Amino acid sequence: MVLAALSLCVPGPAAGQAPSATPVPAPTAGLPADDARQQEILRKFEEIEKRTKGEAPPSTGAPEIVVDQKTGQRLQKVRKEAPFYDALGRLFNAVIPDREGIPIVKQDADYYYIAAPPEPPAPAPTPEASPTPDPGLKPIVAIPTEELEAVAPAASARKLRLQELSEGLPVSGFWRENFDLVDVDGDRRLEIVTTPPRLSGKTLQVFKLSGKTWQNPTPTFEDVEGIGMEYGGVVGADMNGDRRPDLVFVQHGRGPVIAFNEGKLRFRLAAPGFVAGMSARSLGVGDLDGDGKPDVVALSDEPESVKVRQDRQGGDLAATLPRPDGSVRGFDARAFFGAGDRWVERNDGLQAVCFGFTMALVTSPVDRGAPFYASSCRYQNGLAVVVEYDREAKSFRKAPLDFAEKWSFHSGTAAGVYRGNPAAFMTYVKAVPSGGMSDPSGYGVSAYYREDGTWKRKRVLKSVGVRVESQGIAAGDLDGDGLDDVVFADDVAHRLRVFFQRPDGEFEELAEERQPAYSNHSTCVRVGDVDGDGRKDIVLMYQYATGDPTRAGGLKFFKNNGLEK
C-alpha cells in the first residue's frame, strides 16, 4: 500500500509563514476541476512514498511532526477533515482506493496521529567544505588607509588673471546639462551654444561675445519632422562635409538629432538613422572606426538596462524585442556610425556600461591607441567609466576596472592629456560601502590616463568627510606651458578651482583669492579661446535646485588675461 497518503492532510504554511523556497510546477493546468484535484492528490502520494524510502522530493509544505511525550515516538499530525476518515483504527482516503489504510497511533478532537516517516540520514562530513555564511550577516569590508587620507595640490606661485565678463548672459533658470563652444557663424570666433533651459519652451541658444558684453542672436530652425527641443547636451561638428559646423544634440526624452548648419544662423533639423526612443543629456562626435566619417556616441540619462531587466522580471516578454524603428531597449550608451547620409546603430560591447549626465569622446588619442569615451556613472560603485573601441573587432570594450575610484558615483567628465598620455579628468562622490569598517566618504577629482596601453589613476584632489556632488570640470592649457590644466567647479567652496599641471605630473592650485566665485550648482565647464586673443578662457554653466537660497542659474564667462609678471 502507499503509506504516503498522509501528505494530503498536511496543511500548508500558516498565515505569515514563509512558503517553500523550491517551487513545484503544477501538473494540473488545463484539467477539469475534479481531474486536477485527483492529479494533485496522486502527486502528493508519490512524494510521501519517496520520503518513506529515504528520498527527498521537492517540498510543498513540510508535514507537522511531533514527539509523543510518553513513548518518545515521532508522529505525523493529520487534520480530521475530508477526504480522510478512520475505519477500524486505520486512516483511509475517500478519494484514492486503498484497502489497507494506515495504522492510527492515536487521535484527539482535531488530529489523527500516525507514525512519521523516518528522518533522512545525516550527510557525511566533508572537512574540506567551507562553512556556509549566515545570509543575514553583512560582509565586512576593510577600507584601505589611503581611502581615508585627503589629497590636495600644493599652492601655486602662478598668478593667473581671470576677469569676469558675463553681462548679457542668463542669470536665472534650470540650465542643464552640457554646452559647447562652436564657431557657428563663420567669423572665426567661438560662440556659446546650449540646449534650452528646462521648462523654458525655447530652442537651442546661441550667445556671442561683442566687445565686453554678450548678445543672444536668434537662430532659425526648420523642423519638418516636429522634433522639438528640450534641455540636454550639444556638440558642434561638421556632419555632412560642407565645412560648416553642424549642431548635434540630445535631449531629455529623445536621442540624437542634427541641426544642419545652412549659414547665417539657419538650421535644418533631421535625425537620419538615430534612435528617438532614448533619453540623454550628453554625447560625443568623432571618427570612431577610422573611415573618415563622423560617428556619434550618446549616453543615456536613465538606467535603461535596469528598467528592461525589471520589466522582464515583471512579465513583459516584449521588453527586449525590437521596436518599430528597429532599435532595442536596454542600452545605457549607444553608438551610431556614419554610413553616407545616414547613421547606423551598432552597440556591440556596450552591454552593462554606465548611464549618466556627462561624457567625453576621444577618437584621435595622443598615444595613437584605441579611441575611447569616458562617462559619468550614476550607478553607485559603477566602475565602467572608460570604454575603448576596438577598430579591428568593431566593438567596444570596458577598460580594466581596478583603477577607478571605488564606492563612488562619477559625475563630471573632461578629456585631456596627462604626462603626455590620453586622459579623462573626472569628479566623483564617495560613500561608505555596506559593511565598511571605516568611512571613506568624500568627493574629489581623479585623472584616469592610459600609459603604455595600461589605464592608471592619478588623484588630483580628494576631500574627506563631506559628500557633495560637483559636476563641472574642464581641461586645457591656461598658463601657456603646453600642459593641460584642470578647472574644477567646486560646489562646496563655490569657486572655480584651477589646478596647474606640472611636468613631473603633480598639480598646483591657483591661490584662492584668484579663483572666480559662483552660486548654487555647476553643470558644465568648457575651456576655449572665446575672444580670439590666443589664450583659453573659461565658461561655466550653473543652475539652482530646490532648497537653494536663490534662483541663480545660467552662464558665466571668465576671460583669461594671462599670468601676472
C-alpha positions as CSV (number, residue, x, y, z in Angstrom):
1,M,0.0,0.0,0.0
2,V,1.0,3.6,-0.4
3,L,1.9,4.9,3.0
4,A,2.3,8.4,1.6
5,A,-1.4,9.1,1.6
6,L,-0.8,11.2,4.6
7,S,0.8,14.1,2.9
8,L,-2.6,15.1,1.7
9,C,-3.7,16.0,5.1
10,V,-0.7,18.2,5.9
11,P,-1.9,21.8,5.9
12,G,0.1,24.4,4.0
13,P,2.0,27.2,5.7
14,A,0.2,29.1,8.3
15,A,-0.5,32.8,7.8
16,G,2.7,34.8,7.9
17,Q,4.8,31.7,7.5
18,A,7.3,31.7,4.5
19,P,6.4,29.3,1.7
20,S,8.8,26.6,0.5
21,A,11.9,28.1,-1.2
22,T,11.6,25.5,-4.0
23,P,8.6,26.0,-6.3
24,V,7.0,22.8,-7.7
25,P,5.5,23.0,-11.2
26,A,1.7,22.4,-11.1
27,P,0.8,19.3,-13.2
28,T,-2.9,20.1,-13.2
29,A,-3.1,23.1,-15.6
30,G,-5.8,22.7,-18.2
31,L,-7.6,19.7,-16.4
32,P,-11.2,19.9,-15.3
33,A,-11.5,20.7,-11.6
34,D,-12.2,17.1,-10.4
35,D,-9.4,15.7,-12.5
36,A,-7.0,18.3,-11.4
37,R,-7.7,17.5,-7.8
38,Q,-7.2,13.8,-8.4
39,Q,-3.8,14.5,-10.1
40,E,-2.7,16.7,-7.2
41,I,-3.6,14.0,-4.7
42,L,-1.6,11.4,-6.7
43,R,1.4,13.7,-6.9
44,K,1.4,14.2,-3.1
45,F,1.0,10.4,-2.5
46,E,4.1,9.9,-4.6
47,E,6.1,12.5,-2.6
48,I,5.2,10.8,0.8
49,E,6.1,7.4,-0.7
50,K,9.5,8.8,-1.7
51,R,10.0,10.1,1.9
52,T,9.4,6.6,3.3
53,K,12.2,5.3,1.0
54,G,14.6,7.9,2.3
55,E,14.3,10.1,-0.9
56,A,13.8,13.9,-0.7
57,P,11.3,15.2,-3.2
58,P,10.6,18.9,-3.6
59,S,8.6,20.2,-0.6
60,T,5.2,21.9,-0.9
61,G,4.9,22.4,2.8
62,A,6.6,20.4,5.5
63,P,4.4,17.9,7.4
64,E,3.9,18.7,11.1
65,I,5.9,16.2,13.1
66,V,5.6,15.9,16.9
67,V,7.1,13.6,19.5
68,D,4.9,11.6,21.8
69,Q,5.8,12.6,25.4
70,K,5.1,9.1,26.8
71,T,6.7,6.8,24.2
72,G,9.1,9.2,22.5
73,Q,7.8,8.1,19.1
74,R,7.8,10.6,16.2
75,L,4.3,11.1,15.0
76,Q,2.8,12.9,12.0
77,K,-0.3,15.0,12.5
78,V,-3.2,14.7,10.1
79,R,-6.1,17.1,10.4
80,K,-9.5,15.5,10.8
81,E,-11.1,16.7,7.6
82,A,-12.3,15.3,4.2
83,P,-11.2,13.2,2.4
84,F,-9.6,11.4,5.4
85,Y,-11.6,9.1,7.8
86,D,-11.0,6.5,10.5
87,A,-12.1,2.9,9.9
88,L,-11.2,0.2,12.5
89,G,-8.2,2.2,13.7
90,R,-6.8,2.8,10.3
91,L,-6.7,6.0,8.2
92,F,-8.2,6.0,4.8
93,N,-8.6,8.5,1.9
94,A,-12.0,8.6,0.4
95,V,-10.7,9.7,-3.0
96,I,-8.0,7.2,-3.6
97,P,-8.8,3.5,-3.4
98,D,-6.8,1.8,-0.6
99,R,-7.8,-1.5,1.0
100,E,-5.3,-1.5,3.9
101,G,-5.2,2.1,5.3
102,I,-2.5,3.4,7.6
103,P,-2.5,2.5,11.3
104,I,-3.5,5.3,13.6
105,V,-1.3,5.5,16.7
106,K,-3.7,7.9,18.5
107,Q,-6.1,10.7,17.9
108,D,-7.6,13.7,19.6
109,A,-10.5,16.0,18.7
110,D,-8.7,17.7,15.8
111,Y,-6.0,15.3,14.5
112,Y,-5.1,11.8,13.7
113,Y,-1.5,10.8,14.6
114,I,0.4,8.2,12.5
115,A,3.9,7.0,12.5
116,A,6.1,9.7,11.0
117,P,8.4,8.8,8.1
118,P,12.0,8.2,9.1
119,E,14.4,11.1,9.2
120,P,16.8,11.2,6.3
121,P,20.3,10.2,7.2
122,A,22.8,12.9,8.1
123,P,25.1,13.9,5.2
124,A,28.7,12.6,5.5
125,P,31.1,15.1,7.0
126,T,33.2,17.0,4.5
127,P,36.1,18.7,6.3
128,E,37.2,20.5,3.1
129,A,33.9,22.2,2.7
130,S,33.8,25.9,3.7
131,P,31.2,26.9,6.3
132,T,28.0,28.5,4.8
133,P,27.9,32.2,5.8
134,D,24.8,33.4,7.5
135,P,22.9,35.3,4.8
136,G,21.6,37.7,7.4
137,L,25.1,39.0,8.1
138,K,26.6,41.8,6.0
139,P,30.1,41.2,4.7
140,I,32.9,43.2,6.4
141,V,34.7,45.5,4.0
142,A,38.2,46.6,5.0
143,I,38.8,50.2,3.8
144,P,42.4,50.8,2.8
145,T,44.2,53.6,4.7
146,E,44.7,55.7,1.5
147,E,40.9,56.0,1.2
148,L,40.8,57.9,4.5
149,E,43.5,60.4,3.6
150,A,42.9,63.7,1.9
151,V,44.8,64.8,-1.2
152,A,45.3,68.5,-2.0
153,P,47.5,70.1,-4.6
154,A,50.3,72.4,-3.4
155,A,49.7,76.2,-3.5
156,S,51.0,77.7,-6.8
157,A,53.0,80.8,-7.2
158,R,51.5,81.4,-10.6
159,K,49.2,84.4,-10.7
160,L,46.7,83.7,-13.4
161,R,44.4,86.7,-14.1
162,L,40.8,85.8,-14.7
163,Q,38.3,88.6,-15.5
164,E,34.6,88.0,-15.4
165,L,32.7,89.4,-18.4
166,S,29.2,88.0,-18.1
167,E,27.0,90.9,-18.9
168,G,24.2,89.8,-21.3
169,L,24.4,86.1,-20.2
170,P,21.4,84.5,-18.5
171,V,21.4,84.7,-14.7
172,S,18.4,82.5,-13.8
173,G,16.9,79.2,-14.7
174,F,17.5,75.4,-14.9
175,W,20.5,75.3,-17.2
176,R,21.4,71.7,-17.8
177,E,23.3,69.8,-18.8
178,N,26.1,70.3,-21.4
179,F,27.0,73.1,-23.8
180,D,29.8,73.6,-26.4
181,L,32.0,76.4,-27.8
182,V,31.4,76.5,-31.6
183,D,32.0,79.0,-34.4
184,V,28.5,78.7,-35.8
185,D,28.6,81.9,-37.9
186,G,31.9,81.5,-39.5
187,D,33.6,84.6,-38.1
188,R,36.5,82.5,-36.6
189,R,35.3,83.3,-33.0
190,L,33.7,80.7,-30.7
191,E,30.1,81.2,-29.6
192,I,28.4,79.5,-26.6
193,V,25.8,77.1,-27.9
194,T,23.4,75.4,-25.4
195,T,20.2,73.4,-25.3
196,P,17.3,75.4,-23.9
197,P,16.9,75.7,-20.1
198,R,14.5,73.2,-18.6
199,L,10.8,74.2,-18.8
200,S,11.5,77.3,-21.0
201,G,9.9,76.3,-24.2
202,K,12.9,77.8,-26.1
203,T,15.1,76.4,-28.9
204,L,18.9,76.0,-29.0
205,Q,20.5,79.1,-27.6
206,V,23.5,81.0,-29.1
207,F,25.5,83.6,-27.2
208,K,28.1,85.8,-28.9
209,L,30.7,88.0,-27.3
210,S,30.7,91.5,-28.7
211,G,33.3,93.7,-27.0
212,K,32.8,93.2,-23.3
213,T,29.1,92.2,-23.5
214,W,27.2,89.2,-24.8
215,Q,24.5,89.2,-27.5
216,N,21.8,86.5,-27.8
217,P,21.1,86.2,-31.6
218,T,18.1,84.2,-32.6
219,P,18.8,81.2,-34.9
220,T,16.0,79.8,-37.0
221,F,15.3,76.1,-37.2
222,E,13.4,74.2,-39.9
223,D,11.7,71.3,-38.2
224,V,9.5,69.5,-40.6
225,E,9.6,66.3,-38.5
226,G,8.3,68.1,-35.4
227,I,11.3,67.0,-33.3
228,G,11.3,69.9,-30.8
229,M,13.9,70.8,-28.3
230,E,14.5,70.4,-24.6
231,Y,17.4,70.5,-22.1
232,G,20.2,68.1,-22.7
233,G,23.6,68.4,-24.5
234,V,25.0,69.7,-27.7
235,V,28.2,69.3,-29.7
236,G,29.4,71.2,-32.8
237,A,30.8,69.1,-35.7
238,D,30.7,69.0,-39.5
239,M,28.4,66.1,-40.2
240,N,27.9,66.5,-43.9
241,G,31.3,67.6,-45.2
242,D,30.3,71.2,-46.1
243,R,33.0,72.7,-43.8
244,R,30.3,74.3,-41.6
245,P,29.9,73.1,-38.0
246,D,26.5,71.5,-37.5
247,L,24.9,71.1,-34.1
248,V,24.4,67.6,-32.9
249,F,22.2,67.5,-29.8
250,V,20.4,65.1,-27.5
251,Q,17.7,65.9,-25.0
252,H,15.9,64.5,-22.0
253,G,13.3,62.3,-23.7
254,R,14.9,61.9,-27.1
255,G,18.0,60.6,-28.8
256,P,20.4,62.3,-31.2
257,V,19.3,65.0,-33.7
258,I,21.4,67.0,-36.2
259,A,20.8,70.7,-36.8
260,F,22.4,71.0,-40.2
261,N,24.1,74.5,-40.5
262,E,22.8,76.2,-43.6
263,G,24.6,79.5,-42.9
264,K,23.5,82.8,-41.3
265,L,22.2,81.0,-38.2
266,R,19.7,79.0,-40.2
267,F,19.5,75.3,-39.3
268,R,17.5,72.2,-40.6
269,L,16.7,69.5,-38.1
270,A,16.9,65.8,-39.0
271,A,17.6,62.5,-37.3
272,P,18.7,60.1,-40.1
273,G,19.1,56.7,-38.5
274,F,19.2,57.9,-34.9
275,V,17.0,56.3,-32.2
276,A,14.3,58.6,-31.0
277,G,13.3,56.3,-28.1
278,M,16.2,57.2,-25.7
279,S,16.7,59.9,-23.2
280,A,20.1,61.7,-23.0
281,R,21.9,64.8,-21.8
282,S,25.4,64.2,-23.2
283,L,27.1,62.9,-26.4
284,G,30.3,62.9,-28.3
285,V,31.1,63.1,-32.0
286,G,34.2,61.8,-33.8
287,D,35.6,59.2,-36.2
288,L,35.5,56.0,-34.1
289,D,36.1,53.4,-36.8
290,G,38.6,55.4,-38.9
291,D,36.6,55.5,-42.1
292,G,36.7,59.3,-42.3
293,K,33.0,59.8,-41.3
294,P,31.8,61.3,-38.1
295,D,30.3,58.9,-35.6
296,V,28.1,59.6,-32.5
297,V,28.1,58.1,-29.0
298,A,25.2,59.1,-26.8
299,L,24.9,58.4,-23.1
300,S,21.5,57.6,-21.6
301,D,20.4,59.7,-18.6
302,E,18.2,56.9,-17.4
303,P,19.2,53.3,-16.3
304,E,17.8,51.7,-19.4
305,S,19.4,48.3,-18.7
306,V,18.0,48.1,-15.2
307,K,14.5,49.2,-16.4
308,V,14.4,46.5,-19.1
309,R,15.5,43.8,-16.6
310,Q,12.8,44.8,-14.2
311,D,10.2,44.8,-17.0
312,R,11.3,41.3,-18.0
313,Q,11.1,40.1,-14.4
314,G,7.6,41.6,-14.2
315,G,6.4,39.5,-17.1
316,D,6.9,41.9,-20.0
317,L,8.3,39.4,-22.6
318,A,8.4,42.2,-25.2
319,A,10.8,44.3,-23.2
320,T,13.8,43.3,-25.3
321,L,12.1,42.9,-28.7
322,P,12.9,45.4,-31.5
323,R,10.7,48.5,-31.6
324,P,9.1,49.7,-34.8
325,D,12.2,51.7,-35.7
326,G,14.3,48.6,-35.3
327,S,16.0,49.7,-32.1
328,V,16.2,47.6,-28.9
329,R,15.8,48.8,-25.4
330,G,18.3,48.2,-22.6
331,F,21.5,50.1,-23.6
332,D,22.9,52.7,-21.3
333,A,25.0,54.1,-24.1
334,R,24.5,53.9,-27.9
335,A,26.8,54.3,-30.8
336,F,25.8,55.5,-34.3
337,F,28.3,55.1,-37.2
338,G,28.3,57.3,-40.3
339,A,27.1,55.5,-43.5
340,G,26.7,58.0,-46.2
341,D,23.8,60.3,-45.4
342,R,22.6,58.1,-42.6
343,W,23.9,56.7,-39.3
344,V,23.7,53.1,-38.3
345,E,23.4,52.0,-34.7
346,R,25.9,49.4,-33.5
347,N,26.2,48.6,-29.8
348,D,28.5,45.6,-29.7
349,G,30.2,45.7,-26.3
350,L,28.0,48.4,-24.8
351,Q,26.1,46.0,-22.6
352,A,26.4,46.7,-18.9
353,V,28.1,50.1,-19.1
354,C,27.1,53.3,-17.3
355,F,24.3,55.8,-17.6
356,G,24.9,59.4,-16.5
357,F,24.8,63.1,-17.4
358,T,28.3,63.8,-18.9
359,M,30.8,62.2,-21.3
360,A,33.9,62.9,-23.4
361,L,34.8,61.1,-26.6
362,V,38.4,60.9,-27.8
363,T,38.8,59.4,-31.3
364,S,42.4,60.6,-32.0
365,P,44.3,60.0,-28.7
366,V,47.8,61.3,-28.4
367,D,49.2,57.8,-28.0
368,R,47.6,56.6,-31.2
369,G,45.9,53.9,-29.3
370,A,42.3,52.8,-29.3
371,P,39.6,55.5,-29.4
372,F,37.7,55.7,-26.1
373,Y,35.0,57.6,-24.3
374,A,34.8,58.4,-20.6
375,S,31.5,59.0,-18.9
376,S,29.9,59.7,-15.6
377,C,28.3,56.8,-13.8
378,R,25.2,57.2,-11.7
379,Y,25.2,53.6,-10.6
380,Q,26.7,53.6,-7.1
381,N,30.1,51.9,-7.3
382,G,29.8,51.7,-11.1
383,L,33.3,51.4,-12.5
384,A,32.7,51.1,-16.2
385,V,33.7,54.8,-16.7
386,V,36.2,54.3,-19.5
387,V,35.2,52.3,-22.6
388,E,37.5,51.8,-25.6
389,Y,36.6,51.0,-29.2
390,D,38.4,48.1,-31.0
391,R,38.6,49.1,-34.7
392,E,39.6,45.6,-35.7
393,A,36.8,43.8,-33.8
394,K,34.4,46.6,-34.5
395,S,33.2,46.5,-30.9
396,F,33.6,48.3,-27.6
397,R,35.4,47.0,-24.6
398,K,35.4,48.3,-21.0
399,A,38.8,49.3,-19.7
400,P,40.0,47.3,-16.6
401,L,38.1,48.4,-13.6
402,D,40.8,48.3,-10.9
403,F,42.0,51.9,-11.5
404,A,38.7,53.7,-10.9
405,E,37.5,55.3,-7.6
406,K,35.6,52.6,-5.6
407,W,32.4,53.1,-3.6
408,S,31.7,56.2,-5.7
409,F,29.5,57.5,-8.4
410,H,31.3,59.6,-11.1
411,S,29.8,62.9,-12.0
412,G,31.8,65.3,-14.2
413,T,33.9,64.3,-17.2
414,A,36.6,66.1,-19.3
415,A,39.1,64.8,-21.8
416,G,42.7,66.0,-21.9
417,V,46.3,65.0,-21.7
418,Y,48.2,64.0,-18.6
419,R,52.0,63.5,-18.7
420,G,51.8,63.1,-22.4
421,N,49.1,60.4,-22.2
422,P,45.5,60.5,-23.2
423,A,43.4,61.1,-20.0
424,A,39.9,61.6,-18.6
425,F,39.6,64.0,-15.7
426,M,36.6,63.0,-13.6
427,T,34.8,64.3,-10.5
428,Y,33.3,61.8,-8.1
429,V,31.4,61.5,-4.8
430,K,32.3,58.6,-2.5
431,A,30.2,56.9,0.2
432,V,30.8,54.3,2.9
433,P,30.2,50.8,1.5
434,S,27.8,48.4,3.2
435,G,29.8,46.6,5.9
436,G,32.6,49.1,5.7
437,M,34.8,49.1,8.8
438,S,35.5,52.9,8.3
439,D,34.0,55.7,6.4
440,P,35.8,57.0,3.2
441,S,33.0,59.4,2.3
442,G,34.1,62.5,0.4
443,Y,34.5,64.0,-3.1
444,G,37.3,64.7,-5.5
445,V,38.9,64.8,-8.9
446,S,41.0,62.0,-10.4
447,A,42.8,61.6,-13.7
448,Y,42.4,58.3,-15.5
449,Y,45.2,58.0,-18.1
450,R,46.5,55.4,-20.5
451,E,50.2,54.8,-20.3
452,D,51.9,52.1,-22.5
453,G,48.5,50.6,-23.0
454,T,47.6,50.3,-19.3
455,W,45.0,52.5,-17.6
456,K,46.1,54.2,-14.4
457,R,44.9,56.7,-11.9
458,K,46.3,60.0,-10.5
459,R,44.4,61.7,-7.7
460,V,44.3,65.4,-8.2
461,L,42.1,66.3,-5.2
462,K,40.5,64.2,-2.5
463,S,38.4,65.7,0.2
464,V,37.1,63.5,3.1
465,G,34.2,63.8,5.4
466,V,31.9,65.9,3.0
467,R,29.7,64.3,0.3
468,V,28.7,66.9,-2.2
469,E,28.4,66.3,-6.0
470,S,30.3,68.8,-8.1
471,Q,29.8,68.1,-11.8
472,G,31.5,70.9,-13.6
473,I,35.1,70.2,-14.9
474,A,37.2,71.0,-17.9
475,A,40.8,70.6,-19.0
476,G,43.1,72.8,-21.1
477,D,46.3,74.8,-21.1
478,L,45.5,78.0,-19.2
479,D,49.1,79.3,-18.5
480,G,50.7,78.6,-21.9
481,D,53.2,75.9,-20.8
482,G,51.8,73.3,-23.2
483,L,50.3,71.1,-20.3
484,D,46.6,70.6,-19.7
485,D,45.4,72.3,-16.5
486,V,42.2,71.4,-14.7
487,V,39.3,73.7,-13.9
488,F,37.0,72.2,-11.2
489,A,33.7,73.9,-10.2
490,D,33.7,73.0,-6.5
491,D,30.1,73.2,-5.2
492,V,31.3,73.1,-1.6
493,A,33.6,76.1,-1.9
494,H,31.5,77.6,-4.8
495,R,34.7,78.6,-6.6
496,L,36.3,77.7,-9.9
497,R,39.4,76.0,-8.6
498,V,42.3,75.9,-11.1
499,F,44.9,73.1,-10.9
500,F,48.1,73.7,-12.9
501,Q,49.7,70.5,-14.2
502,R,53.5,70.3,-13.7
503,P,56.0,68.4,-15.9
504,D,56.5,65.9,-13.2
505,G,52.8,65.0,-13.1
506,E,51.9,66.8,-9.9
507,F,49.5,69.7,-9.7
508,E,49.5,73.1,-8.1
509,E,46.4,75.2,-7.2
510,L,45.8,78.8,-8.1
511,A,45.5,81.0,-5.0
512,E,42.0,81.1,-3.5
513,E,41.6,84.9,-3.9
514,R,42.2,84.5,-7.6
515,Q,39.5,81.8,-8.1
516,P,36.2,83.0,-9.6
517,A,33.1,82.6,-7.4
518,Y,29.7,81.3,-8.4
519,S,26.5,80.2,-6.6
520,N,24.3,77.2,-6.5
521,H,25.3,74.1,-8.6
522,S,27.7,73.7,-11.6
523,T,26.5,71.6,-14.5
524,C,29.2,72.1,-17.2
525,V,32.6,73.9,-17.7
526,R,34.3,74.5,-21.0
527,V,37.8,75.9,-21.8
528,G,38.5,77.6,-25.2
529,D,39.7,80.8,-26.8
530,V,36.4,82.8,-27.0
531,D,37.8,86.3,-27.6
532,G,40.4,85.3,-30.1
533,D,43.5,86.6,-28.1
534,G,45.3,83.2,-28.2
535,R,44.6,82.4,-24.6
536,K,42.0,79.9,-23.4
537,D,39.1,81.3,-21.4
538,I,36.6,79.6,-19.0
539,V,32.9,79.3,-19.4
540,L,30.6,78.0,-16.6
541,M,27.0,76.7,-16.8
542,Y,25.2,76.5,-13.5
543,Q,21.7,76.1,-12.1
544,Y,19.6,76.2,-9.0
545,A,17.9,73.3,-7.2
546,T,15.0,73.0,-4.8
547,G,16.1,74.4,-1.4
548,D,18.7,76.8,-2.8
549,P,18.6,80.3,-1.3
550,T,18.4,81.9,-4.7
551,R,17.3,81.1,-8.2
552,A,20.6,82.0,-9.8
553,G,21.4,79.9,-12.8
554,G,22.8,80.5,-16.3
555,L,26.2,81.1,-17.8
556,K,29.4,82.9,-16.6
557,F,32.4,83.9,-18.8
558,F,35.9,84.4,-17.4
559,K,38.4,86.0,-19.7
560,N,42.0,84.8,-19.4
561,N,44.3,87.8,-19.2
562,G,47.4,85.6,-18.8
563,L,49.9,85.3,-16.0
564,E,50.8,88.3,-13.9
565,K,54.5,89.1,-14.2
